[in-house]
């Protein structure tokens, strides 16, 4: 495995649901549909869905966030 999951299950579910809302709001939302800002919101939502789906967040990894089970295995 190239990465270790660093998101708990509840956060993964929240990221997937929140990301889906962001994608639809960015593409179909009032005042955002077809604008550059709408596309940026939709792209950010897509990345949020991907981090939730894979269970790995690069930003969390950069600050050293780990799941409690990983920390116990590495004696940290």
N, C-alpha and C positions, 0 to 999 in steps of 0.2 A: 504494500500500500504506500502511496506517495505522500499521503497526508494523514493526520490523526484528527478525528472529529473533535471539534472544540465547542459545539453547541448542544445544549441539552434538548431533549425531545420537545418540551413545551415551547422553547424558543424557535425550534425548527418549524413547528406548526404555525406559530405566530408570523414568522418571516414569509412562509409560503402564502398564507392568507393575505397578509399586508401587501406583499409584492403583487399579487393578483389584482388587488384593489388599485394599487398605484398604476399598473399597466392599463387597466380599463379607464381609470380617471384621466391618465395622460393622453390616451388615444380618443376617448369619447366624451370627456368632461366638458362642461360648458365653459367656453372661453379658452380652452386649451386644445381642442381638436384641430389638428393640422398646423399647429404652431411649433416653433422650435422648442419652446418651453415644454409643451406637451410631449414632444419626442424625448426630451431629456428626462422627464418624469417617468415615462414609459420604460426607458432604458434602465433607469435606476431601479424601477420595480422588477424588471427582468433579472437584474443582478441579485436583487433581494430574494427572488424566488430560487435562483440557482444556489445561493448560499444556504438557504433553508433545505433545499432538496439534497444537497451533498453533505450538509452538516458541518461544513468547514467555512470559516470566515477568515480571510487573510488579514484583515485589520485586527481581529481579536488575536490571531496568532502572533502578530508583530508586537503586541504588548504583553505576550506571554500567557494568555488565557488558556486554561486547560480544564477538562472535565475532572471531577473529583476522582473518578476511577483511574484516570491517567496519572494524576498526581500521586495516588497511592502506589501505583506500579513503579514509578520512578523514584520513590522515597523523597518527594519534595514536600 
